[in-house]
Amino acid sequence: MKYQQLTTEDRYTLSALRMQKFSVAKIAKAMGRHRSTIYRELKRNSTKRRGGYTAFEADSNTRGRRRRSRRNRHYTEEHFKIVRDLLMKEWSPEQIVGHIRSKKLMKRKMSHETIYKYIWRDIGTMAATSGSNFANHQKYDESAIKPMIQGVSSPRSDI
């Protein structure tokens, strides 16, 4: 079986089957999951306070762990300042990555995809507040990007 995280719907199904006193093996078979996935979910997300496993708390706990995760917090404000400065010089993300690597400006390698995510996430945030066409992915005037990049101030911790 290919690994796939449990969805909110899966958690409610698991909770309902547990309330009906189904065994973990039968739940796993009914859900098309491996027994170890079900055991792991129950171990991680069961609470003594509520008397066992509840889908709502399990889903809430899972979202909380993801939010607090250190994953993708590899770059500091200083790293993104280098990126912003080079973007203002109209360098492409690919050129910026090449420059950073050749000059060894960062210990950790940054990819051009990280830079694109950084640009578009902040443009999307600014567009949502300004009513710009960027939020709707409509055609845009490329000269409009530069002023928007100037407004990019801090890195997102979730990129």
Summary of the structure (lengths in Angstrom):
residues: 159
radius of gyration: 22.4
end to end distance: 29.4
largest distance: 64.1
contacts: 374
relative contact order: 0.09
helix: 63%
strand: 3%
